[in-house]
């Protein structure tokens, strides 16, 4: 900074010298004349030549002065003094300019009121922004530390500054300044000081005003915030919270559904990829490969049997007596932690007192070289030695649990099956169940408590199941709910193992004697095969299994409670001893009961096969998946047939559908209003206007709607014709109907078709002249058929209004109602009006209404004007349609007269021209829609059908709902029992070989 200040002073001093020289030149013409004359001497006329010639140059003249003008330059000694004075003045000037500019900028900013739209938070952000910018600018300055070494410091600097002040005083006393120049400097200095003081006062005043305004703004804001906060009631806050909570839950459900969908798609693609790779290898080797059968372990084979059985008996209807270890206990008693300790990995999601286990989790433990986990329906292996894989595994378990809960339930019966392999793991199959609860929270379903009890009882009621009863040692034993359930299912305790968890907390909180009684089986009336005490952690979520096991071993080594002689055996503590005991009991139960269970399934298979032969002797035992694949092929064949329909058939279907959609609008909004105009020219003008408006707005969308309905009708008609074939199987009807309805619901016509049709229809309607006799005859025929159809509809309306005719009443013994008799009386009067005026307007005048009403009153029929108008509309419509039909007949042979006279034709054939234009639009639109159906929409519909079929194939509930009946259920049961029985026999053979 000092260096920059010195450079600025030097530059200012240089400018001051030049400025003084210019002033002298402007005040003294002689000096300027000398300067000009000396400049004409050329570059060679230097100062030396001037001295030799006796003519001084302008520099010497400037130093010497000009006595003729009455002034002279100061002596040379004063020149150095003036130079020092000007340098100091420049430095002072620079300081005042910088200070004044800073204050002026502050005043300018203060004049802008930000209080209205800058909040205190914004001011804080601006302050932080400018501080950050200042720090960045300060960091970007060059390193000036070298000045500290160059400049004197401490006492040397003080001595140097004192010497400089003394020199300044000597110079000031030695310099004799010009009085005029001195007065000019003092005046300028006083002027600058006055300007600076005024600017400083303005800045201070503006700053004070701004501070008051900011303070007021903060107070107002605080008051408004307080009022707004007090204005929100507790009910409104609760409603907002509930609304936000419902939105969050709906978003979570939607995200979960999307994740399930994409996970299924990924698994499907992986499966297809494996099949394609296998086919590629077969084609590449050009040899018939034989699949190598990998030898499975006993526990893997047994786990597959349980998986098949869980899929077969999801409703708990079959007496499943295959052994497994069932882990039961109160909520948050440590069930999952015990299972993790046995599996030697923290594989389950953690929770803080909330229900985390929402579905049964079947864990198959097996010994292997690597510590990995894998789900039954997935090929991915999770490395349990890596924390990243463990986190992903826990997220996947939580996701599967939440995905299994549907329909507003809290728990699910669907089993989540996974296998954990690793060194030193004991081979067994464990099932972790949701914890038993005594009180439900508001976010649980109403049947949650009963559902958990029913599920727990079902698994424990298996006479060959090993019950691992988990009891929290840190709470009072009397608060346990699980012990009563265990006593009901196993009163003698022949297959129950009791586990007391959290004994490290129990030692500090509970009575040691009670713990000893629990582990010795003397406190609870419940009996068990063995009693074990374990420690499942220190309450830290991030502890590893190794750390937990080390903590458990240290606790039991140092615990005084478990070291008293003759009270607790060493084999009753630690998770390792527990896993050994459970595994030993599990395999003992398997060897004792597996033969009996296999015989039971063999008998069930025989009974089912006999029932199938008696009911369906000529049909194959096709399961639901096989039937679905067959139905899928038939549906796709019909979609292919849709694109093979002839062009003529498509044209007829589309033309018919288009006129059904458009006829009502043509008559009600175009033809009838235009016909009431009174003249042929006005008729044509109104028709042109209404046709253009129609083509620009509603006609393209209606045309697309008609095309889509025609495509839908053709597709449905193909499916209906397939039902009449001899090879039709009625078991597929419900599935086919659901697929067709869902595909049609999803399918929508391309958006760009509307714009394309709009252009085509507008161009077609621009043609107002019939080109040949054949088109004229077709237009007349089209007009007659359309009018006749409207006449039929009008006659039906009149028949309902006036009742049946005389002959129909006599033959069917019917009578007219009182209202129908009134209508007939009104109709007779209206017919008189139309007979007198054939070209009557479509509305009745006031005089005509009065006349009709009075004539009816003479016949003792009292009606109002609205009643007469209601009767008039269908009567007049029939009259108009009859006249239109007569005009169409008159125009049959008037084509050549029309070609010669055009719009001025003696016979009014504007009706024919209108319907010819509409007929041309329908033809062109039908052709465009046909091309789009064949080229685009049939293929897009095929894609929609395939997508629906793929979704249905992955949805087992949907397939079970659509493919149902005794045939399907019996085949499914037979296939499942056969698979289970075969796997059981394979397992028994391997078990006998191991013996």
Rosetta blueprint (number, residue, H / E / L):
1 X L
2 X H
3 X H
4 X H
5 X H
6 X H
7 X H
8 X H
9 X H
10 X H
11 X H
12 X H
13 X H
14 X H
15 X H
16 X H
17 X H
18 X H
19 X H
20 X H
21 X H
22 X H
23 X H
24 X H
25 X H
26 X H
27 X H
28 X L
29 X H
30 X H
31 X H
32 X H
33 X H
34 X H
35 X H
36 X H
37 X H
38 X H
39 X H
40 X L
41 X L
42 X L
43 X L
44 X L
45 X L
46 X L
47 X H
48 X H
49 X H
50 X H
51 X H
52 X H
53 X H
54 X L
55 X L
56 X L
57 X L
58 X H
59 X H
60 X H
61 X H
62 X H
63 X H
64 X H
65 X L
66 X E
67 X H
68 X H
69 X H
70 X L
71 X E
72 X L
73 X L
74 X L
75 X L
76 X H
77 X H
78 X H
79 X H
80 X H
81 X H
82 X H
83 X H
84 X H
85 X H
86 X H
87 X H
88 X H
89 X H
90 X H
91 X H
92 X H
93 X H
94 X H
95 X H
96 X H
97 X H
98 X H
99 X H
100 X H
101 X H
102 X H
103 X H
104 X H
105 X H
106 X H
107 X H
108 X H
109 X H
110 X H
111 X L
112 X L
113 X L
114 X L
115 X L
116 X L
117 X L
118 X L
119 X L
120 X H
121 X H
122 X H
123 X H
124 X H
125 X H
126 X H
127 X H
128 X H
129 X H
130 X H
131 X H
132 X H
133 X H
134 X H
135 X H
136 X H
137 X H
138 X H
139 X H
140 X H
141 X L
142 X L
143 X L
144 X L
145 X H
146 X H
147 X H
148 X H
149 X H
150 X H
151 X L
152 X L
153 X L
154 X L
155 X H
156 X H
157 X H
158 X H
159 X H
160 X H
161 X H
162 X H
163 X H
164 X H
165 X H
166 X H
167 X H
168 X H
169 X H
170 X H
171 X H
172 X H
173 X H
174 X H
175 X L
176 X L
177 X L
178 X L
179 X H
180 X H
181 X H
182 X H
183 X H
184 X H
185 X H
186 X H
187 X H
188 X H
189 X H
190 X H
191 X H
192 X H
193 X H
194 X H
195 X H
196 X H
197 X H
198 X H
199 X H
200 X H
201 X H
202 X H
203 X H
204 X H
205 X H
206 X H
207 X H
208 X H
209 X H
210 X H
211 X H
212 X H
213 X H
214 X H
215 X H
216 X H
217 X H
218 X H
219 X H
220 X H
221 X H
222 X H
223 X H
224 X H
225 X H
226 X H
227 X H
228 X H
229 X H
230 X H
231 X H
232 X L
233 X L
234 X H
235 X H
236 X H
237 X H
238 X H
239 X H
240 X H
241 X H
242 X H
243 X H
244 X H
245 X H
246 X H
247 X H
248 X H
249 X H
250 X H
251 X H
252 X H
253 X H
254 X H
255 X H
256 X H
257 X H
258 X H
259 X H
260 X H
261 X H
262 X H
263 X H
264 X H
265 X H
266 X H
267 X H
268 X H
269 X H
270 X H
271 X H
272 X H
273 X H
274 X H
275 X H
276 X H
277 X H
278 X H
279 X H
280 X H
281 X H
282 X H
283 X H
284 X H
285 X H
286 X L
287 X L
288 X L
289 X L
290 X L
291 X L
292 X L
293 X L
294 X L
295 X L
296 X L
297 X L
298 X H
299 X H
300 X H
301 X H
302 X H
303 X H
304 X H
305 X H
306 X H
307 X H
308 X H
309 X H
310 X H
311 X H
312 X H
313 X L
314 X L
315 X L
316 X L
317 X L
318 X L
319 X L
320 X L
321 X L
322 X L
323 X L
324 X L
325 X E
326 X E
327 X E
328 X E
329 X E
330 X E
331 X L
332 X L
333 X L
334 X L
335 X H
336 X H
337 X H
338 X H
339 X H
340 X H
341 X H
342 X H
343 X H
344 X L
345 X L
346 X L
347 X L
348 X L
349 X L
350 X L
351 X L
352 X L
353 X L
354 X L
355 X L
356 X L
357 X L
358 X L
359 X E
360 X E
361 X E
362 X E
363 X E
364 X E
365 X E
366 X E
367 X E
368 X L
369 X L
370 X L
371 X L
372 X E
373 X E
374 X E
375 X E
376 X L
377 X L
378 X L
379 X L
380 X L
381 X L
382 X E
383 X E
384 X L
385 X L
386 X L
387 X H
388 X H
389 X H
390 X H
391 X H
392 X H
393 X H
394 X H
395 X H
396 X H
397 X H
398 X H
399 X H
400 X H
401 X H
402 X H
403 X H
404 X H
405 X L
406 X L
407 X L
408 X L
409 X L
410 X L
411 X L
412 X E
413 X E
414 X E
415 X E
416 X E
417 X E
418 X E
419 X E
420 X E
421 X E
422 X E
423 X L
424 X L
425 X L
426 X L
427 X L
428 X E
429 X E
430 X E
431 X E
432 X E
433 X L
434 X L
435 X L
436 X E
437 X L
438 X L
439 X L
440 X L
441 X L
442 X L
443 X L
444 X L
445 X L
446 X L
447 X L
448 X H
449 X H
450 X H
451 X H
452 X H
453 X H
454 X H
455 X H
456 X H
457 X H
458 X H
459 X H
460 X H
461 X L
462 X L
463 X L
464 X L
465 X L
466 X E
467 X E
468 X E
469 X E
470 X E
471 X E
472 X E
473 X L
474 X L
475 X L
476 X L
477 X H
478 X H
479 X H
480 X L
481 X L
482 X H
483 X H
484 X H
485 X H
486 X H
487 X H
488 X H
489 X H
490 X L
491 X L
492 X L
493 X L
494 X L
495 X L
496 X E
497 X E
498 X E
499 X E
500 X E
501 X E
502 X L
503 X H
504 X H
505 X H
506 X H
507 X H
508 X H
509 X H
510 X L
511 X L
512 X H
513 X H
514 X H
515 X H
516 X H
517 X H
518 X H
519 X H
520 X L
521 X L
522 X L
523 X L
524 X L
525 X L
526 X L
527 X L
528 X L
529 X L
530 X E
531 X E
532 X E
533 X E
534 X L
535 X L
536 X L
537 X L
538 X L
539 X L
540 X L
541 X L
542 X L
543 X L
544 X L
545 X H
546 X H
547 X H
548 X H
549 X H
550 X H
551 X H
552 X H
553 X H
554 X H
555 X H
556 X H
557 X H
558 X H
559 X L
560 X L
561 X L
562 X L
563 X L
564 X L
565 X L
566 X L
567 X L
568 X L
569 X L
570 X H
571 X H
572 X H
573 X E
574 X L
575 X H
576 X H
577 X H
578 X H
579 X H
580 X H
581 X H
582 X H
583 X H
584 X H
585 X H
586 X H
587 X H
588 X H
589 X H
590 X H
591 X H
592 X H
593 X H
594 X H
595 X H
596 X H
597 X H
598 X H
599 X H
600 X H
601 X H
602 X H
603 X H
604 X H
605 X H
606 X H
607 X H
608 X H
609 X H
610 X H
611 X H
612 X H
613 X H
614 X H
615 X H
616 X L
617 X L
618 X L
619 X L
620 X L
621 X L
622 X L
623 X L
624 X H
625 X H
626 X H
627 X H
628 X H
629 X H
630 X H
631 X H
632 X H
633 X H
634 X H
635 X H
636 X H
637 X H
638 X H
639 X H
640 X H
641 X H
642 X H
643 X L
644 X L
645 X L
646 X L
647 X H
648 X H
649 X H
650 X H
651 X H
652 X H
653 X H
654 X H
655 X H
656 X H
657 X H
658 X H
659 X H
660 X H
661 X H
662 X H
663 X H
664 X H
665 X H
666 X H
667 X H
668 X H
669 X H
670 X H
671 X H
672 X H
673 X H
674 X H
675 X H
676 X L
677 X L
678 X L
679 X L
680 X H
681 X H
682 X H
683 X H
684 X H
685 X H
686 X H
687 X H
688 X H
689 X H
690 X H
691 X H
692 X H
693 X H
694 X H
695 X H
696 X H
697 X L
698 X L
699 X H
700 X H
701 X H
702 X H
703 X H
704 X H
705 X H
706 X H
707 X H
708 X H
709 X H
710 X H
711 X H
712 X H
713 X H
714 X H
715 X H
716 X H
717 X H
718 X H
719 X H
720 X H
721 X H
722 X H
723 X H
724 X L
725 X L
726 X L
727 X L
728 X L
729 X L
730 X H
731 X H
732 X H
733 X H
734 X H
735 X H
736 X H
737 X H
738 X H
739 X H
740 X H
741 X H
742 X H
743 X H
744 X H
745 X H
746 X H
747 X L
748 X L
749 X L
750 X L
751 X L
752 X H
753 X H
754 X H
755 X H
756 X H
757 X H
758 X H
759 X H
760 X H
761 X H
762 X H
763 X H
764 X H
765 X H
766 X L
767 X L
768 X L
769 X L
770 X L
771 X L
772 X L
773 X H
774 X H
775 X H
776 X H
777 X H
778 X H
779 X H
780 X H
781 X H
782 X H
783 X H
784 X H
785 X H
786 X H
787 X H
788 X H
789 X H
790 X H
791 X H
792 X H
793 X H
794 X H
795 X H
796 X H
797 X H
798 X H
799 X H
800 X H
801 X H
802 X H
803 X L
804 X L
805 X L
806 X H
807 X H
808 X H
809 X H
810 X H
811 X H
812 X H
813 X L
814 X L
815 X L
816 X L
817 X L
818 X H
819 X H
820 X H
821 X H
822 X H
823 X H
824 X H
825 X H
826 X H
827 X H
828 X H
829 X H
830 X H
831 X H
832 X H
833 X H
834 X H
835 X H
836 X H
837 X L
838 X L
839 X L
840 X L
841 X L
842 X L
843 X L
844 X L
845 X L
846 X H
847 X H
848 X H
849 X H
850 X H
851 X H
852 X H
853 X H
854 X H
855 X H
856 X H
857 X H
858 X H
859 X L
860 X L
861 X L
862 X L
863 X L
864 X L
865 X H
866 X H
867 X H
868 X H
869 X H
870 X H
871 X H
872 X H
873 X H
874 X H
875 X H
876 X H
877 X H
878 X H
879 X H
880 X H
881 X H
882 X H
883 X H
884 X H
885 X H
886 X H
887 X H
888 X H
889 X H
890 X H
891 X L
892 X L
893 X L
894 X L
895 X H
896 X H
897 X H
898 X H
899 X H
900 X H
901 X H
902 X H
903 X H
904 X H
905 X L
906 X L
907 X L
908 X L
909 X L
910 X H
911 X H
912 X H
913 X H
914 X H
915 X H
916 X H
917 X H
918 X H
919 X H
920 X H
921 X H
922 X H
923 X H
924 X H
925 X H
926 X H
927 X H
928 X H
929 X H
930 X H
931 X H
932 X H
933 X H
934 X H
935 X H
936 X H
937 X H
938 X H
939 X H
940 X H
941 X H
942 X H
943 X H
944 X H
945 X H
946 X H
947 X H
948 X H
949 X H
950 X H
951 X H
952 X H
953 X H
954 X H
955 X L
956 X H
957 X H
958 X H
959 X H
960 X H
961 X H
962 X H
963 X L
964 X L
965 X L
966 X H
967 X H
968 X H
969 X H
970 X H
971 X H
972 X H
973 X H
974 X H
975 X H
976 X H
977 X H
978 X H
979 X H
980 X H
981 X H
982 X H
983 X H
984 X H
985 X H
986 X H
987 X H
988 X H
989 X H
990 X H
991 X H
992 X H
993 X H
994 X H
995 X L
